[in-house]
């Protein structure tokens, strides 16, 4: 049959029309990546089903060296050294069409150098020789002294020596030091380390007021005896004493019954009177980062071992703390790592992801990649770079399978041991997932490992992640010193975390000392900033406010105190944050209408509201005028003896609670109120003393610790 011309044309089109194109594109097609970091590639597939992708890496033809590694999801990790050509080829192909490929070129750069410490820490005017410790140094690295290159000798990836000369004009100054790696790059370390030119004072005694302010950071507030001691021995000597002080205990759970009342009361007894003030402050800060809440762990048997662990580990290596927290049965119960079964395909169950997620998100590295000064790293579009993805969480979850409660003495180990909280959790190997696991930065834990070997690999992987130093360092600064540390402050502390000066990473004792002795921490010793807004300090959270007021008053507190209720009225029941996110978030921003438009972090302000502000004033009223019972006794004699001279009284209260930094306008108002209370009887003098304390401690200036 004769066909129409149109039919013939259509038939021809049908015969010659090509199949739908199979394509893949890789993004980006070219990128520079410093050693010691990683880069996440993405691929888009069209015309192929399924759209899953395989990744490979290779050196250009003729190149020598290692290309590095790339994970199944396209995360590229550079090698330890730059290959001969300085470039690597990353290739992606659809698993359903492996001959269809697309590639990207990676140009490798020298690593970001980190300068952690310098020896000696000071030098005189004239020639000097320095040893610089850190990480990421490469041959040809250059030490910079106030931006000026020094004659530098490369010793290793963690050490340089340098010589130079200081001028008379630099005498008495902290001159910043940095390290610049050569091309390809080049990259320069942050100015986190400096060299003091001159001879620092020895036996650094301080004024009483400097000592008192220091104790608002290194203790639960100042009291007269401890302030006088710090004044006599100096700040660093006091810290060294604190590092060696014996640990104040919590009551034995066998003696407390089922409620937490006695444990909570002991917290306040220890906070007011304990000799290990610094350890307590650091442990309290750690409890806000690595949360195991009494909302669920609500018996002394469950909670006390965890509280004691945080005290014991306050000054150890952070890697030790990570493992102790991970294997603590209280934490295991709170975040579901105990009795975490490996996947069972027959039952369609998978490993529990709870601890895997929170250990990274809240306890160690956070959600986004950070620079060493705590600022966000951004991609080419200006967006934060995630530290991990859901696949990473799932792989870590597999690591944490097979652990159960400690085996009770005399009992037989079981797959799921009954609850028992003395000692670390133990593995039940047949319940552990032995498949391979891909973790942070593309680290592959091979199949066949034990619960212990997999756990070690995982915790080491997290511990060595670049985020840990700024993530933990900044939060410890926020808890101890200021809600708004400068990036330079964070960078200096991160550098100490990365290397304590002896090549050790994660030394919490060195980190705490660096935080408290840092120039930014000490900058307010001579008075707060007069340029608004003053970003130093932080709001006294309720628990800290309770303890610091009582220490300032010289109160006598015992284990029958009812102080837990006072803090609860302000929104903070000790040991009982509502979720794993603590009582407040470290990144909470104070509403702009309260900060003259400035963007200021104020984590503790997340608990503040009009009603809690009234409750805080009412609490002070109870402390001063009400009865706290026999568990908390305040002796007004010392202040009453000064009340015949109102100015002397106000000066004493100013010194006790505000390190003599009370604004003149506040002093005038309080003095006026005290003078308005007339008479010469003991009752009048006590009333004056109480009024002076009430007006001081209920003021906004006191409640925002400077």
Helices and strands as residue ranges (DSSP letters): H 5-16, E 23-27, E 30-34, E 38-40, E 42-46, E 53-58, E 69-70, E 75-77, E 87-94, E 97-109, E 114-119, E 122-123, E 126-135, E 142-145, E 148-149, E 151-156, E 159-166, G 168-170, E 174-180, E 193-197, H 208-218, H 224-233, H 235-244, G 253-255, H 261-273, H 277-289, H 300-312, H 318-326, H 329-334, G 345-347, H 354-361, H 390-399, E 403-404, E 426-427, G 429-431, E 437-438, G 440-442, E 444-445, H 451-463, H 467-480, H 487-498, H 508-517, H 519-522, G 523-526, E 538-539, H 542-552, E 556-557, H 563-569, G 592-594, G 603-607, H 610-625, E 632-633, H 637-640, H 646-658, H 664-675, H 682-697, H 700-703, E 704-705
